[in-house]
């Protein structure tokens, strides 16, 4: 089952008919074939990381690529000043990793 929250999608979607980033369709189809419940997703539009929010069989909600557990049931994405959507926990973890690599 693919269920994506239409209220939180990027401003870059001009139509209300298809609110899935076209470059994510193959990934989402593979997840559907493997019975992975997708809640929301965004390709990052070359500004942020590609993210897929899924519900695990145990009920936990995580971002698929980073395995970061998200502590809420909805409104996973924040919108930046330019209208791009991102998951704050994912961006913060990647920034912390970047800083750690700089220190080494």
Beta strands, then each sheet from edge to edge (+ up, - down):
strand 1: 37-42
strand 2: 51-55
strand 3: 61-63
strand 4: 68-69
strand 5: 78-79
strand 6: 85-86
sheet 1: 1+ 2- 3+ 4-
sheet 2: 5+ 6-
end
